[in-house]
């Protein structure tokens, strides 16, 4: 999702940070679709995990230990017990604020306490590579409520976010969401962000957070599309090849991280959502030097983003499970590889609207198949989807809370002492 900035009084966003419209989400096809290390605390070596709430009975119930890896269609701990990620996206580090949104009205720790109390166990944290530039100045932060963020640069803000998230027990996935504050890119590199910088930034982050076991992995590039190919051997466009290069680079300094690989947007003459097409994996799987570390991570959206032809099918919503099976779900159902649905969401989650029915159907599908997810988004200011929080940045949307609470897994290491639940 191209994280927009809307619906808040301060700071005033630049025009380039606002929603770009349909062209930011997908390409229509013929079918009509389309941290200092010290700052993060000591190493966490042992975790405790309960069974998934209302979810798969195959999940571990106690004694889980990191690091995480993969086994067939599951993410597992070092003892082979299944671990399920059920989380949320909180954006802002990839925008011109160079800080998570909402800190203009909330304290950082209070945000994460509320996430944990709402039942999430994972944070997907979008960032832009521009965040690491010396000239990028974090802003839009109420320093009276967040005094420890005063005077910090972008990377130090990320340190504080990771420190707070993991202190509250959340697993963290870092998401290279944009090359800069202005928008997403089709490929993992641009004329201003060479592949070498993309790789070195990932290596830096993997090294920086390697002593925090709750930072579990890297979502290498957000929503490859357009020029992005898969498995054709072209080093300028082959996303599979680039993902292997990045994964091996990360593992050269931090072999424990999971590598989250999104799809692209097309297969032969069919197109779907940006990052949502993983049929290529059957013929061309991502292969890393470090075994059992790849998690595929498609994105999926509803008619609130674009009214695709499959939403207008006479058999909707009964047609959707076969659609998901076809594009990415087969990987989990065939026990080929684990999946984490990295983004999905919509404004309507209750009632009989197409969007609400789609969200409800998708959650049932994820739960039935034991598929991990991170919902888009915690922020209320996502133009297409709204958020788990309402516009006051404090109140939970009751419909979304109910939707998500039906399939949630506990914190990997159990409830922190300061949890209110």
Long-range contacts (C-beta under 8 A, 24 or more apart in sequence): 1-25, 1-89, 1-91, 1-223, 1-299, 1-301, 1-343, 1-345, 1-376, 1-377, 1-382, 1-384, 1-385, 2-183, 2-184, 3-91, 3-92, 3-94, 3-95, 3-126, 3-177, 3-377, 3-379, 3-382, 4-381, 4-382, 4-383, 4-384, 5-95, 5-96, 5-97, 5-101, 5-381, 6-381, 6-382, 6-383, 7-380, 7-381, 7-391, 8-101, 8-102, 8-104, 8-105, 8-381, 8-391, 8-393, 10-104, 10-140, 11-97, 11-104, 11-139, 11-140, 13-95, 13-96, 14-96, 16-96, 16-181, 16-182, 16-183, 17-95, 17-96, 17-181, 17-182, 18-383, 19-383, 19-384, 20-183, 22-306, 24-183, 24-184, 25-273, 25-274, 25-301, 25-305, 25-306, 25-384, 26-225, 26-265, 26-271, 26-272, 26-273, 26-274, 26-305, 26-306, 27-225, 27-226, 27-265, 27-266, 27-271, 27-274, 28-271, 29-266, 29-269, 29-270, 29-271, 29-272, 30-269, 30-270, 30-271, 31-269, 31-270, 31-271, 31-309, 32-308, 32-309, 33-270, 33-271, 33-272, 33-273, 33-308, 33-309, 34-265, 34-271, 34-272, 34-273, 34-306, 34-308, 35-155, 35-156, 35-158, 35-159, 35-160, 35-162, 35-163, 35-208, 35-209, 35-212, 36-156, 36-159, 36-208, 37-207, 37-208, 37-209, 37-210, 37-211, 37-212, 39-156, 39-159, 39-160, 39-163, 40-159, 40-162, 40-163, 40-166, 40-209, 40-211, 40-212, 40-215, 41-163, 41-166, 41-167, 41-212, 42-211, 43-211, 43-212, 43-213, 44-166, 44-212, 44-213, 44-214, 44-413, 45-213, 46-413, 47-77, 47-412, 47-413, 47-414, 48-413, 48-414, 49-77, 49-81, 49-83, 49-409, 49-410, 49-411, 49-412, 49-413, 49-414, 50-410, 50-414, 51-410, 52-84, 52-86, 52-370, 52-407, 52-408, 52-409, 52-410, 53-119, 53-405, 53-407, 53-408, 53-409, 53-410, 54-367, 54-405, 54-406, 54-407, 54-408, 55-84, 55-86, 55-367, 55-370, 55-407, 55-408, 55-409, 56-82, 56-84, 56-367, 56-370, 58-82, 58-370, 59-83, 59-84, 59-370, 59-409, 64-412, 64-413, 66-213, 66-216, 66-256, 66-412, 67-213, 67-216, 67-256, 67-257, 68-216, 68-217, 68-256, 68-258, 69-258, 69-292, 69-293, 70-258, 70-292, 70-293, 70-294, 70-295, 70-337, 70-338, 71-292, 72-335, 72-336, 72-337, 72-338, 73-331, 73-332, 73-333, 73-334, 73-335, 73-336, 73-337, 73-338, 73-339, 73-370, 74-338, 74-370, 75-258, 75-295, 75-338, 75-340, 75-372, 82-370, 83-409, 83-412, 84-370, 84-372, 84-409, 85-121, 85-122, 85-171, 85-173, 85-340, 85-372, 85-373, 85-374, 85-409, 86-119, 86-120, 86-121, 86-122, 86-372, 86-373, 86-404, 86-407, 86-408, 86-409, 87-120, 87-121, 87-122, 87-123, 87-124, 87-170, 87-171, 87-173, 87-373, 87-374, 87-375, 88-115, 88-120, 88-122, 88-123, 88-124, 88-374, 88-375, 88-377, 88-378, 88-388, 89-123, 89-124, 89-125, 89-126, 89-175, 89-342, 89-343, 89-374, 89-375, 89-376, 89-377, 89-378, 89-379, 90-115, 90-123, 90-124, 90-125, 90-377, 90-378, 90-379, 91-126, 91-177, 91-377, 91-379, 91-382, 92-126, 92-140, 92-379, 93-125, 93-126, 93-127, 93-128, 93-131, 93-154, 93-157, 93-158, 93-161, 94-126, 94-127, 94-128, 94-131, 94-177, 94-178, 94-181, 95-128, 95-181, 96-139, 96-181, 97-138, 97-139, 97-140, 97-141, 98-130, 98-131, 98-136, 98-137, 98-138, 98-139, 98-154, 98-157, 98-181, 99-138, 99-139, 99-140, 99-141, 99-149, 99-154, 99-157, 100-125, 100-161, 101-140, 101-379, 101-381, 102-379, 102-389, 102-393, 103-140, 103-141, 103-142, 103-145, 103-146, 103-149, 104-140, 104-141, 104-142, 105-142, 105-145, 105-392, 105-393, 105-394, 106-142, 106-145, 106-393, 106-394, 107-145, 107-146, 108-146, 108-149, 108-160, 108-161, 108-164, 109-164, 109-167, 109-168, 111-378, 112-164, 112-165, 112-167, 112-168, 112-170, 113-168, 113-418, 113-419, 113-420, 114-396, 115-168, 115-170, 115-378, 116-168, 116-169, 116-170, 116-411, 116-415, 116-416, 116-419, 116-421, 117-419, 117-420, 117-421, 118-388, 118-396, 118-401, 118-404, 118-405, 119-404, 119-405, 119-408, 120-170, 120-404, 120-408, 121-169, 121-170, 121-171, 121-408, 121-409, 121-410, 121-411, 121-412, 122-170, 122-171, 122-172, 122-173, 122-216, 122-372, 122-374, 123-165, 123-170, 123-171, 123-172, 123-173, 123-374, 124-173, 124-175, 124-219, 124-342, 124-374, 125-158, 125-161, 125-162, 125-165, 125-172, 125-173, 125-174, 125-175, 126-175, 126-177, 126-178, 126-222, 127-158, 127-174, 127-175, 127-176, 127-177, 128-176, 128-177, 128-178, 128-179, 128-180, 128-181, 129-176, 129-178, 129-179, 129-180, 129-193, 129-197, 129-198, 129-201, 130-154, 130-178, 130-179, 130-180, 130-181, 131-155, 131-157, 131-158, 132-201, 132-204, 136-181, 159-208, 162-209, 162-212, 162-215, 165-214, 166-212, 166-214, 166-215, 167-416, 168-416, 168-418, 168-419, 169-214, 169-411, 169-412, 169-413, 169-414, 169-415, 169-416, 169-419, 170-214, 170-411, 171-214, 171-215, 171-216, 171-412, 172-209, 172-214, 172-215, 172-216, 173-216, 173-217, 173-218, 173-219, 173-258, 173-260, 173-374, 174-205, 174-209, 174-215, 174-217, 174-218, 174-219, 175-219, 175-222, 175-342, 176-201, 176-202, 176-218, 176-219, 176-220, 176-221, 176-222, 177-222, 178-222, 184-222, 184-223, 186-224, 186-225, 186-226, 186-227, 186-228, 187-221, 187-224, 187-226, 187-227, 187-228, 187-236, 187-237, 187-239, 188-220, 188-221, 188-224, 188-239, 188-242, 188-246, 195-242, 198-246, 199-245, 199-246, 199-249, 202-246, 202-249, 202-250, 203-249, 203-250, 203-252, 203-253, 206-250, 206-251, 206-253, 206-254, 206-257, 207-253, 207-254, 209-254, 210-253, 210-254, 210-256, 213-256, 214-412, 214-413, 215-257, 216-257, 216-258, 217-257, 217-258, 217-259, 217-260, 217-295, 218-246, 218-247, 218-250, 218-257, 218-258, 218-259, 218-260, 219-260, 219-262, 219-297, 219-342, 220-246, 220-247, 220-259, 220-260, 220-261, 220-262, 221-246, 221-262, 222-262, 222-275, 223-262, 223-265, 223-274, 223-275, 223-299, 224-262, 224-263, 224-264, 224-265, 224-274, 224-275, 225-264, 225-265, 225-266, 225-274, 225-275, 226-265, 228-264, 228-265, 229-264, 230-263, 230-264, 230-280, 230-284, 231-280, 231-283, 231-284, 239-264, 240-280, 240-284, 240-286, 243-286, 244-286, 244-287, 244-288, 247-286, 247-288, 247-290, 247-293, 247-294, 248-288, 248-289, 248-290, 251-288, 251-289, 251-290, 251-293, 255-290, 255-293, 257-293, 258-293, 258-294, 258-295, 259-286, 259-288, 259-293, 259-294, 259-295, 260-295, 260-296, 260-297, 260-340, 260-342, 261-286, 261-294, 261-295, 261-296, 261-297, 262-296, 262-297, 262-298, 262-299, 262-342, 263-296, 263-298, 263-299, 263-327, 263-328, 267-327, 272-327, 273-298, 273-299, 273-300, 273-301, 274-299, 275-299, 275-342, 275-343, 276-300, 276-327, 276-328, 277-327, 277-328, 278-327, 278-328, 278-331, 279-326, 279-327, 279-328, 281-331, 281-336, 281-337, 282-330, 282-336, 285-336, 285-337, 294-337, 295-337, 295-338, 295-339, 295-340, 295-372, 296-328, 296-331, 296-337, 296-338, 296-339, 296-340, 297-339, 297-340, 297-341, 297-342, 298-327, 298-328, 298-339, 298-341, 298-342, 299-341, 299-342, 299-343, 299-344, 300-324, 300-341, 300-343, 300-344, 300-362, 301-343, 301-344, 301-345, 301-346, 301-384, 301-385, 302-344, 302-346, 302-354, 302-355, 302-358, 302-359, 302-362, 303-346, 303-354, 303-355, 303-358, 304-346, 304-347, 304-348, 304-355, 304-384, 304-385, 305-346, 305-384, 305-385, 307-354, 311-354, 311-358, 316-354, 316-357, 317-357, 317-358, 317-361, 320-358, 320-361, 320-362, 320-365, 321-361, 321-365, 324-362, 324-365, 329-365, 329-369, 329-371, 332-369, 332-370, 332-371, 333-369, 338-372, 339-371, 339-372, 340-371, 340-372, 340-373, 340-374, 341-366, 341-371, 341-372, 341-373, 341-374, 342-373, 342-374, 343-374, 343-375, 343-376, 344-373, 344-375, 344-376, 345-375, 345-376, 345-377, 345-382, 345-384, 345-385, 345-386, 345-387, 346-384, 346-385, 346-386, 347-384, 347-385, 347-386, 348-399, 349-397, 349-399, 349-400, 349-402, 349-403, 350-399, 350-402, 350-403, 356-399, 359-403, 360-403, 363-403, 363-404, 363-406, 363-407, 366-407, 367-406, 367-407, 375-400, 375-404
